[in-house]
Amino acid sequence: MKYIVFDTEFTSWEGSQENNWSKKGEHRELVQIGAYKIHNGEIIETLNLFIKPRINPLLSKYFIDLTGITNKKINKDGLNFFIAMEQFYKFTNDVNYIYSYGNDYGIIEENMILNNVPINSKFFKKSWKSKFFDFKILLDDKINTNNYTSGTIYKAFDIKMDDNHKIHNALDDSYSLYLVSKKIIK
């Protein structure tokens, strides 16, 4: 079995989550996509993309403190949204299951709309969208998923994590999902 676990980080400000990004000028613009491709329980490929936000190109102090991703990092390594989406699309091409904690395809779709991606684009096609699933469905009968994030879910299964694990880093949070998936998918 081959599948992908991924996570996203997107622009935020103090109170954004509580206000559902409803304040003027607030949008959930993608800043990072971290993903692992897994085959037979082992990681076979890794993707870690940094994306330059277009509407709010200057990251907030809140976001920087939360994720550790700086404006300097984005200016140096950040990709244009379209280039990042193309790379992520290619990364996902050979799998039928793409999992994220809370189904982050909604964030991707939001960003496609923000970036005026044509509705007839391959990114909106049902054949791609139907590959995305909420990782939480794998956990429904095991734990209360409301008590965890993608970066902390490993704790629910008493899995030890490397001391360098940084919650709110999309690649590290994806690794947490990978470890849990390896434990529950047997």
Secondary structure, 3 states (H helix, E strand, C coil): CEEEEEEEEECCCCCHHHHCCCCCCCCCCEEEEEEEEEECCEEEEEEEEEECCCCCCCCCHHHHHHHCCCHHHHHHHCECHHHHHHHHHHHHCCCCCEEECCCCHHHHHHHHHHCCCCCCCCCCCHHHHCCEEEHHHHCCCCCCHHHCCCCCHHHHHCCCCCCCCCCCCHHHHHHHHHHHHHHHCC
